[in-house]
Amino acid sequence: DREADIVIVGYGGAGSAAAITAHDAGESVLVLEKAPFGGGNTGCCGGGMRIPTDVPNALLYYRALTQG
């Protein structure tokens, strides 16, 4: 069992920024990540970003990505 003031779920760009901010504010932080490596989607994207203009097809694409 562990205890922390703040629990961060996911160690991607947002999770790491939140963990660092909480730590710097004096909070105890526990970071949980299910992947065998840190970085989450931020680590996998190579810095790229998609901004879809065809929303229905974008939803199909993203659903296909997440249904293993």
Secondary structure, 3 states (H helix, E strand, C coil): CCCCCEEEECCCHHHHHHHHHHHHCCCCEEEECCCCCCCHHHHHHCCCCCCCCCHHHHHHHHHHHHCC
